[in-house]
Structure formats: C-alpha cells, structure tokens
C-alpha cells in the first residue's frame, strides 16, 4: 500500500517539534544562582534630611587667592594623573561604542585567489580532476544578530556603566588633585609664617644673651645662665633651617602637582590671615551619596555588574541571526565576471547550547559573585564617605573652637607682655621678665599660625569630603535592596 504524499503542513510539524525540543534543551537551568549582597542607602545610614549644601565645582576660588586659582588651573590642565584618567575614560567609551555596534548589522567584503591542484581520485569531474587551477572568489557577506533575549542590549548597558564609572573616577582624581594643590599651598604659607615667628624668636634670644652677658659682668648672673642663653641660639637657628627645608620640600611637591618646578620655586603665598574663609555646613548634607564621585563610580560599577549578569543569563538562550552573501566564484579566470559565476545565499541561523558540562552555570555564578563584590564595594565606599565627611566636619568645628580659645590665650599673653614692658620702663622689673613674657607671646603666635593653617586645610578637606561640586546622573535601580 502506497503512503499518500505528505502535505507542507505535515512536513513542517516535525520540524517545529524538533525546534521546540531544541529550544527547551538549550534553555539550561539557572535555578539557585542569584546575587546575595544588598545595597545600603542614606535612610539606613541615618543621614539627616533637609541639610542640602551647594558646593561649586571651582570651590577653591572661594579662598579669594589669585595665585591659588592659577596653581589649581595649571595642575588640572597638565597633570599626568588626570591625563591617565582621561585615557581610561576614552577606553571605556570605546568599549561602549563597540558594544553598541554589536546591535547593528555587519557587512564584510572578501576577495580570494587560490591556486589549487584537484585530486584525480576524488569527486571532481573530468577536466578538473588531476588538474591544477586557480579559484577566484569575490563575495559580499552580511549578518545581523537578532537580539531576542537582550544579550547585546545588556552588554551595551554594562559598557555604558563602566564608561560612567570611569568618568566619575576622573572627577574624583580631579577633586583630589585640586585638594592637594590647595593644601600644599596653605602648607607653604604656614611654613613661611612659622619662619617669621622663628626669626623673631632668634632675635629675642640674641637680645636675651646680650642682657645675660651684661648681667654677668655686673655680677647679677652666673655662667649657668650664660651657657643656657648661648645654647638657645643654635636651637633657634636649627628651627629656622628645618623650616627652610620643609619649605623646599613643599615647593617641590607643588611643582610636581602643577608640572612646573620654576613656578613653584618662585611662589610667594599670601599671608594666612589675608586668605578668605569658605563656609562649611554644620551637618552632613542629605544628598551626600550623589555628590561624591567615588561613591558614584562604585554605584555605576554595580550597574555594570548587574548588566554583565544579564548577559550571562542571555547566553542560556538561543542566538538567532540572519546571514546573506552575494558574489562571484570561478575556477576559470576569464569567466570570473560571467553571469554564470554569480552566487548568492540568505537565511536564518540558530545557535543554542545543548550540553556544555556546566560552563554557562559556572559563568553565571561568577557574574553573580562579581555583582556581590561590586555591591559590597559600593557599601564600603558609602560608609567611608559618610565617615570621611563626618570626620572633616567634626575637625572643622573643633578647629574653630580651638581658634576661639587660642585668641583668648594669645590676647592674655600680649597683655602680659605689654605689662612687663611698662614695668621694665618704670624700673619695677628686669628685662628677663620682659623676654619671658615675649616667649609666651611667640609660643601663642606659633600656635595661631598652626591653627590658621589647620582651618584652611579643614575647609579644603570638607570640600573634598562633600564631593567638590560633583554632579552627575546616577543609575536608577542597580541591585536588589
């Protein structure tokens, strides 16, 4: 009995069943693989609400010092570290462009010319079998992957996340560089002010030695006082030389930051008391988490790791693409461009994993671990940012209180010095009492210089801890909370 010929629908049914079975087999099991880490937020850290504080990107100009402005601008324009950060941004952007290109079609052109001897005992027809001939092929081929399961889209988002993280890293490097230049400049100003106090100390001790020598000649002092006064002079000169050394090192450090040693060596900083103050908040701003570039970079890396995991998931599903080619092919060169040499082809292509000995699951577990690591890195950066900001604000408030107390102590020392001078002029006290009172004045002046420099350093540190005016969009939802 003859079987009736099968219809097209009947022939298509087994093919569809086979395709469905292949798809089911290709969708490998992803059960039990998921990230475990959770991102922290401002609410969990207890940051106060309603304490917004605006920080300009060029915050250093608030000190009102044209020399400092020029130094920071020069550093930002020519520092090799910033150039390296810019190169990393460019590389990340190139990766993002490469991922974006994977979403579109691809077109290739090829031209081959091969000299070949064909087997005489093979399947080739007479005239070709055993002959040596050339094969010329010119072909234009194209392909387009149909991203049904979002693999290419996720790869693009991952690359964009890494690019945004690189940009935030570059801003963090910019902020750190500006902070280091400002603090180096204030350090040089402090050392120069300390040198002026040390030179005043040397002059005072020189005068003390002269007085002791006169008193020794009059029989009012002994050689003990003389040797003590003589030993105080080398100590004062040593302090001056140490301050000069520190100034040289500070200038060298500034020269490295601005990539210009000549300018750093010729620099004369403004006096500390002439530098304007920057207002700082009393509490950590509620939007601190979006202000710091290092925190933003960590959050973008969580975004990238999340999308990398999406890519790993998509690899469990089939890869569908369209391919086509058109061209010429001939084993006879003079017939290469004949109409009979034309060839073309087109059709879909399906690639799916059936059995890979656990490679896809292992890759997915690795991406889940990467995501957990990125989330915990973000949490660590967040906690460090809050601690840093709290520390700098606490130090700034403490320095202000110390300055208030020192001013009272300094005023008392100045008054005692003035009284001692008046008593000496009236013949009621000797000059040793005057010099002793001046020693207290000089000690208070040294402390005033240190506290004035600390105040400026603290203001710079607060600006850095609050992000230095950084503002950039953050990813919306990057990981499960």
MARMAR-825674 format. One line per field, with one value per residue (C-alpha): residue in one letter; x, y, z. Coordinates in pm, 1 decimal. Layout:
residues N
aa <- [a|...];
xx <- [X|...];
yy <- [Y|...];
zz <- [Z|...];
***
This chain:
residues 481
aa <- [x|x|x|x|x|x|x|x|x|x|x|x|x|x|x|x|x|x|x|x|x|x|x|x|x|x|x|x|x|x|x|x|x|x|x|x|x|x|x|x|x|x|x|x|x|x|x|x|x|x|x|x|x|x|x|x|x|x|x|x|x|x|x|x|x|x|x|x|x|x|x|x|x|x|x|x|x|x|x|x|x|x|x|x|x|x|x|x|x|x|x|x|x|x|x|x|x|x|x|x|x|x|x|x|x|x|x|x|x|x|x|x|x|x|x|x|x|x|x|x|x|x|x|x|x|x|x|x|x|x|x|x|x|x|x|x|x|x|x|x|x|x|x|x|x|x|x|x|x|x|x|x|x|x|x|x|x|x|x|x|x|x|x|x|x|x|x|x|x|x|x|x|x|x|x|x|x|x|x|x|x|x|x|x|x|x|x|x|x|x|x|x|x|x|x|x|x|x|x|x|x|x|x|x|x|x|x|x|x|x|x|x|x|x|x|x|x|x|x|x|x|x|x|x|x|x|x|x|x|x|x|x|x|x|x|x|x|x|x|x|x|x|x|x|x|x|x|x|x|x|x|x|x|x|x|x|x|x|x|x|x|x|x|x|x|x|x|x|x|x|x|x|x|x|x|x|x|x|x|x|x|x|x|x|x|x|x|x|x|x|x|x|x|x|x|x|x|x|x|x|x|x|x|x|x|x|x|x|x|x|x|x|x|x|x|x|x|x|x|x|x|x|x|x|x|x|x|x|x|x|x|x|x|x|x|x|x|x|x|x|x|x|x|x|x|x|x|x|x|x|x|x|x|x|x|x|x|x|x|x|x|x|x|x|x|x|x|x|x|x|x|x|x|x|x|x|x|x|x|x|x|x|x|x|x|x|x|x|x|x|x|x|x|x|x|x|x|x|x|x|x|x|x|x|x|x|x|x|x|x|x|x|x|x|x|x|x|x|x|x|x|x|x|x|x|x|x|x|x|x|x|x|x|x|x|x|x|x|x|x|x|x|x|x|x|x|x|x|x|x|x|x|x|x|x|x|x|x|x|x|x|x|x|x|x|x|x|x|x|x|x|x|x|x|x|x|x|x|x|x|x];
xx <- [0.0|142.7|160.1|-0.9|235.4|272.3|144.5|370.6|194.0|261.9|626.6|657.4|512.1|807.3|1045.2|856.7|859.4|1228.8|1286.0|1076.7|1266.4|1594.4|1484.0|1384.3|1712.5|1902.0|1739.9|1969.5|1880.2|1966.9|1797.1|1975.3|2210.8|2141.7|2336.3|2318.3|2451.3|2219.2|2293.6|2272.9|2113.0|2100.5|1798.2|1978.7|2280.8|2071.1|2174.3|1969.1|1716.2|1685.4|2055.1|2133.7|2458.2|2567.7|2937.1|3068.8|3293.6|3563.9|3534.3|3899.2|3815.5|3622.0|3953.8|3996.3|4360.7|4454.0|4781.8|4597.9|4346.6|4630.2|4806.4|4493.8|4408.3|4763.2|4753.4|4418.9|4549.0|4878.5|4888.0|4980.1|4746.7|4447.1|4569.6|4574.8|4221.5|4109.8|4267.5|4072.8|3753.9|3831.7|3899.4|3572.8|3384.6|3541.6|3421.1|3072.2|3081.9|3195.8|2904.9|2664.1|2797.7|2715.9|2344.7|2355.6|2417.2|2761.7|2880.7|3210.9|3381.0|3630.5|3842.1|4027.6|4251.9|4379.5|4597.5|4497.8|4557.6|4243.0|4255.1|4237.6|4070.4|3812.8|3465.9|3575.5|3457.2|3690.7|3877.7|3906.9|4024.5|4403.4|4430.8|4593.4|4370.3|4303.2|3990.1|3878.0|3603.8|3467.1|3195.6|2994.5|2854.7|2645.7|2494.2|2262.6|2211.3|1850.2|1879.1|1559.0|1680.5|1857.6|2215.9|2357.1|2143.2|2268.7|2629.1|2581.0|2438.7|2728.8|2979.3|2797.6|2806.0|3181.2|3220.7|3021.7|3230.6|3548.1|3413.2|3334.8|3684.4|3828.4|3625.9|3748.9|4107.6|4038.0|3893.7|4185.2|4439.4|4274.9|4262.6|4629.4|4734.4|4531.3|4663.6|5020.3|4980.8|4847.1|5125.2|5383.7|5208.2|5213.8|5585.1|5666.2|5461.8|5633.9|5971.0|5882.3|5796.3|6118.6|6324.4|6153.2|6245.1|6609.2|6617.4|6461.0|6715.9|7001.4|6881.9|6847.5|7210.5|7329.6|7135.9|7274.3|7628.0|7576.1|7426.2|7716.5|7960.2|7770.1|7774.7|7397.1|7404.6|7627.6|7790.9|7500.0|7259.7|7519.1|7562.4|7183.9|7139.6|7422.8|7272.3|6935.6|7076.2|7182.0|6847.9|6661.8|6880.1|6822.2|6445.7|6475.8|6682.9|6433.4|6152.4|6350.4|6399.4|6027.2|5953.1|6185.1|6009.9|5669.2|5772.6|5899.8|5568.2|5371.1|5597.0|5521.8|5147.5|5140.8|5416.3|5616.2|5902.6|6004.9|5669.5|5666.6|6016.3|5927.2|5595.4|5525.1|5198.1|4958.2|4964.4|4734.3|4526.2|4466.6|4309.6|3929.8|3729.1|3488.4|3156.6|3103.3|2783.6|2722.0|2587.4|2639.6|2417.6|2135.6|2234.5|2597.6|2560.2|2509.9|2774.3|3093.2|3245.8|3399.1|3056.4|2903.7|3176.6|3108.3|2737.4|2794.0|3009.0|2715.8|2507.0|2768.4|2794.2|2414.7|2410.2|2703.1|2492.8|2206.5|2445.2|2539.1|2169.7|2101.4|2373.1|2145.2|1901.7|1931.8|2128.8|1933.8|2084.9|2023.7|2303.8|2336.1|2604.5|2637.6|2938.4|3128.8|3318.9|3500.5|3783.5|3847.8|3980.3|3847.4|3496.0|3513.3|3283.6|3040.3|2679.0|2719.6|2977.3|2725.5|2637.5|2418.2|2259.0|2047.1|1879.0|1845.0|2097.4|2021.7|2283.6|2186.6|2367.9|2263.6|2529.1|2831.4|2937.1|2826.2|3018.6|2720.6|2620.3|2977.6|2994.5|2663.7|2785.1|3098.6|2895.0|2673.6|2986.1|3113.5|2784.7|2804.6|3157.7|3051.1|2761.7|2985.2|3244.2|2968.7|2861.1|3220.4|3263.5|2937.8|3034.6|3378.7|3223.4|2993.5|3278.9|3508.8|3250.3|3166.6|3536.2|3609.9|3306.0|3396.5|3757.2|3644.9|3413.3|3684.8|3942.1|3701.4|3661.7|4037.9|4091.9|3847.3|4032.3|4372.5|4269.3|4189.8|4520.0|4705.9|4538.9|4634.9|4997.8|5007.8|4866.9|5121.4|5398.8|5276.5|5256.3|5609.5|5741.9|5572.8|5711.4|6059.3|6029.7|5924.8|6217.4|5991.1|6111.8|6420.4|6440.4|6446.2|6082.2|6011.1|6179.3|5999.3|5667.2|5764.9|5846.9|5483.4|5371.5|5585.4|5452.9|5095.3|5179.5|5317.8|5002.4|4790.8|4975.5|4920.7|4551.3|4501.0|4660.1|4455.7|4137.3|4217.4|4321.0|3998.0|3790.6|3966.4|3909.2|3538.7|3504.6|3672.1|3464.0|3142.0|3231.2|3374.7|3071.2|3045.5|2705.1|2615.3|2315.0|2318.4|2165.0|1813.6|1788.7|2112.6|2066.1|1813.5|1789.2];
yy <- [0.0|329.1|610.1|932.9|1220.1|1441.5|1799.3|2102.6|2147.0|1783.5|1819.4|2140.3|1983.8|1754.1|2039.2|2264.3|1990.1|1939.0|2311.9|2330.6|2038.4|2202.7|2527.4|2350.2|2168.1|2489.6|2679.8|2535.9|2550.0|2878.8|2787.9|2867.3|3128.5|3483.4|3768.7|3789.8|4136.6|4431.7|4797.8|5039.5|5380.1|5712.7|5611.0|5307.3|5523.6|5779.7|6086.2|6391.1|6531.5|6891.6|6978.9|7041.6|7231.9|7362.4|7329.4|7494.5|7287.7|7555.5|7573.3|7679.0|8023.5|8088.0|8149.5|8466.2|8399.9|8453.5|8261.3|7956.5|7976.9|7983.2|7687.8|7470.8|7562.3|7477.6|7144.2|7048.1|7134.7|6947.0|6678.8|6332.7|6161.4|6341.9|6257.2|5890.1|5920.0|6079.2|5790.6|5541.2|5731.2|5718.8|5345.5|5280.0|5491.2|5290.1|4967.4|5116.5|5206.9|4854.7|4709.1|4942.7|4832.4|4469.6|4558.3|4652.0|4456.5|4371.4|4377.6|4226.5|4212.0|3947.3|3868.9|3535.1|3393.7|3041.0|2816.7|2453.9|2102.7|1890.5|1522.4|1286.7|1023.7|1243.9|1354.9|1615.8|1577.8|1514.1|1825.5|1927.7|1602.0|1594.2|1948.7|2249.4|2552.7|2884.5|2958.4|3319.9|3434.4|3780.8|3789.9|4048.6|3892.1|4031.4|3922.0|4063.5|3909.5|3935.7|4020.1|3846.9|3785.4|4118.3|3994.2|4274.8|4537.8|4424.2|4423.4|4780.7|4890.6|4722.3|4905.3|5234.8|5175.2|5119.9|5436.9|5638.3|5486.1|5590.6|5945.3|5954.9|5823.2|6104.0|6358.0|6200.8|6236.6|6598.9|6670.3|6502.5|6695.0|7031.7|6947.5|6851.1|7170.0|7386.7|7208.3|7226.1|7599.2|7654.1|7437.9|7662.5|7971.0|7814.9|7735.7|8090.2|8231.3|7992.2|8103.7|8465.4|8363.4|8159.4|8455.2|8670.5|8401.8|8411.6|8789.5|8763.0|8503.8|8709.1|9005.4|8775.9|8663.6|9025.0|9102.6|8796.8|8895.5|9243.2|9099.4|8854.8|9145.5|9323.2|9012.2|8960.5|8630.8|8322.7|8128.6|7883.5|8147.1|8243.6|7889.3|7838.4|8157.2|8063.2|7717.5|7867.6|8041.8|7729.1|7572.8|7872.6|7870.7|7496.0|7552.6|7816.9|7583.6|7299.1|7530.4|7626.5|7259.0|7193.4|7487.7|7344.9|7009.6|7177.8|7371.4|7053.0|6880.7|7170.7|7172.3|6804.1|6865.0|7154.3|7006.3|7330.6|7349.6|7700.4|7848.7|7658.1|7776.0|8142.3|8126.1|8365.0|8262.4|8516.5|8559.1|8317.4|8591.8|8750.8|8436.4|8433.2|8159.3|7913.3|7847.3|7483.3|7312.1|7207.5|6863.9|6608.9|6701.0|6456.3|6427.0|6342.3|5998.8|6154.8|6422.7|6222.9|6093.9|5788.4|5679.7|5748.4|5540.6|5249.4|5270.1|5270.8|4960.2|4791.7|4887.1|4739.5|4419.1|4384.7|4406.4|4164.3|3913.7|3977.4|3894.9|3570.1|3480.2|3556.1|3310.0|3028.8|3113.7|3064.2|3301.1|3389.2|3578.7|3648.8|3588.9|3660.6|3673.7|3764.1|3745.0|3575.7|3247.0|3070.4|2825.5|2985.2|3338.4|3459.3|3354.7|3517.1|3804.0|3596.9|3581.7|3212.0|3284.0|3461.5|3313.8|3422.1|3287.2|3402.4|3254.9|3247.8|3089.9|2942.7|2861.7|2725.1|2544.8|2183.7|2046.8|2240.0|2046.1|2335.5|2617.2|2853.3|2795.3|2849.5|3172.9|3289.4|3209.2|3409.7|3709.6|3682.5|3686.6|3989.5|4166.0|4084.4|4221.7|4541.1|4592.6|4545.5|4778.6|5036.6|4982.1|5021.6|5340.1|5471.6|5403.7|5555.3|5864.8|5919.8|5865.4|6096.3|6373.4|6336.4|6343.8|6654.7|6840.9|6744.8|6856.5|7183.3|7260.2|7167.5|7391.1|7684.8|7626.7|7592.3|7919.4|8095.0|7963.1|8043.6|8400.1|8447.7|8290.4|8498.7|8817.5|8735.5|8673.9|9002.8|9188.8|9026.2|9125.9|9484.9|9499.5|9357.6|9623.0|9901.3|9765.3|9747.5|10105.8|10214.8|10032.2|9786.0|9470.3|9346.4|9273.8|8898.7|8924.4|9113.4|8845.4|8567.1|8735.2|8768.1|8396.8|8324.7|8567.0|8388.9|8048.6|8173.9|8321.3|7986.9|7816.6|8081.2|8014.4|7639.5|7680.1|7927.4|7678.2|7392.5|7590.9|7631.1|7266.1|7162.5|7368.5|7204.7|6862.4|6937.6|7042.7|6718.7|6506.9|6664.1|6592.2|6926.1|7024.5|6693.5|6641.9|6362.7|6134.2|5803.0|5472.3|5426.7|5068.9|4878.7|4588.5|4432.3|4615.4];
zz <- [0.0|-105.1|154.3|46.2|-14.6|291.3|284.2|355.9|691.4|781.9|687.6|891.8|1208.9|1287.7|1217.4|1459.6|1723.0|1678.7|1709.3|2028.0|2179.4|2087.9|2246.7|2564.7|2574.3|2504.5|2790.1|3053.9|3420.9|3600.2|3928.5|4254.0|4111.2|4233.4|4397.9|4776.8|4861.4|4923.8|4864.8|5155.5|5128.6|5310.3|5518.9|5658.1|5744.5|5929.4|5730.9|5831.6|5588.8|5476.9|5500.6|5135.1|5077.1|4739.0|4656.4|4338.2|4113.0|4134.4|4514.9|4559.1|4417.6|4737.3|4916.3|4713.1|4622.1|4256.2|4299.5|4431.6|4144.9|3891.5|4056.0|4058.1|3698.9|3591.0|3773.9|3620.8|3274.5|3280.7|3548.8|3410.6|3655.7|3507.5|3158.1|3258.5|3395.2|3067.6|2875.8|3088.2|3010.5|2637.7|2656.5|2841.0|2587.4|2304.5|2467.5|2490.0|2120.7|2038.5|2238.7|2062.1|1721.8|1809.5|1799.9|1431.3|1110.0|981.5|620.8|500.2|163.2|58.5|-244.5|-267.0|-540.4|-475.3|-693.7|-625.8|-758.9|-752.3|-664.7|-961.8|-742.5|-580.9|-678.0|-928.2|-1292.4|-1586.5|-1682.9|-1320.3|-1160.9|-1151.8|-1286.5|-1123.5|-1147.7|-987.3|-786.1|-772.4|-536.2|-470.5|-207.7|-13.6|304.8|585.5|914.4|1174.7|1515.9|1631.3|1999.8|2111.5|2466.5|2528.6|2542.2|2328.2|2499.3|2839.4|2714.1|2593.1|2927.5|3107.1|2888.6|2941.5|3316.3|3305.9|3098.6|3354.1|3633.5|3451.6|3417.6|3788.9|3865.3|3653.9|3852.8|4176.5|4053.3|3959.9|4304.1|4482.6|4274.5|4342.5|4714.1|4723.8|4544.8|4783.7|5090.7|4958.4|4900.7|5253.2|5393.1|5226.0|5363.5|5712.2|5692.2|5585.1|5872.6|6112.0|5980.1|6057.7|6415.8|6441.1|6321.9|6585.6|6840.4|6729.4|6764.7|7110.0|7225.0|7083.5|7290.2|7592.5|7552.2|7545.6|7860.9|8041.0|7936.3|8082.5|8399.4|8429.3|8404.9|8681.3|8897.6|8877.8|8685.3|8674.3|8391.5|8411.9|8277.9|8019.9|7883.7|7879.3|7677.0|7440.0|7378.7|7289.5|6978.1|6782.2|6868.8|6722.5|6408.8|6370.8|6381.1|6108.1|5889.7|5943.6|5831.7|5522.5|5441.3|5478.8|5250.5|4984.2|5004.2|4990.8|4680.7|4517.0|4591.3|4445.1|4139.4|4080.5|4114.9|3868.0|3645.5|3673.4|3923.5|3814.5|3913.4|4243.1|4338.9|4272.7|4457.8|4745.5|4911.5|5054.3|5432.2|5610.6|5770.1|5427.5|5278.4|5280.0|5450.2|5287.0|5455.5|5552.2|5669.1|6026.1|5927.6|5652.9|5354.4|5290.4|4923.5|5001.1|4836.2|4494.3|4540.1|4582.6|4258.0|4426.2|4552.3|4210.8|4041.8|4277.4|4203.6|3827.6|3867.1|4038.9|3735.9|3502.0|3706.1|3703.7|3324.8|3296.6|3486.2|3244.2|2959.4|3133.9|3166.3|2799.6|2698.4|2815.5|2533.7|2157.2|1940.4|1625.4|1335.0|967.2|718.4|347.5|81.1|-285.6|-513.0|-795.6|-798.9|-1083.0|-1144.4|-1483.2|-1459.2|-1795.4|-1691.5|-1346.5|-1437.7|-1643.4|-1536.6|-1467.2|-1195.2|-978.9|-639.6|-352.8|-41.9|250.7|552.7|929.4|1162.7|1504.2|1765.6|2102.7|2385.5|2436.0|2668.3|2795.3|3109.3|3333.8|3167.1|3146.5|3509.3|3622.7|3424.0|3573.6|3924.6|3855.1|3738.3|4046.8|4262.9|4069.8|4137.3|4507.3|4512.2|4332.8|4576.2|4879.3|4727.3|4691.0|5051.9|5168.5|4963.6|5105.4|5465.6|5410.4|5250.2|5547.9|5793.9|5597.4|5580.4|5949.7|6044.9|5840.4|5971.5|6329.7|6278.5|6121.7|6413.5|6663.5|6493.4|6514.7|6888.1|6932.0|6746.5|6978.9|7284.6|7139.9|7068.3|7434.9|7539.8|7282.1|7398.8|7759.7|7656.3|7462.5|7763.8|7995.7|7756.4|7743.0|8123.4|8156.3|7917.0|8115.3|8443.9|8289.8|8162.7|8512.0|8675.5|8855.3|8672.8|8493.6|8123.3|8177.3|8279.8|7958.6|7748.0|7937.1|7863.8|7498.3|7486.5|7573.7|7303.9|7043.1|7150.3|7109.8|6769.8|6653.7|6770.2|6597.1|6270.6|6301.7|6377.7|6091.6|5852.1|6000.1|5945.2|5575.4|5545.0|5715.2|5474.2|5180.8|5336.2|5383.7|5018.9|4912.5|5151.3|5019.7|4657.9|4546.7|4342.1|4156.1|3996.5|3754.9|3695.1|3875.8|3765.4|3895.9|4025.3|4012.1|4250.6|4481.1|4811.3];
***
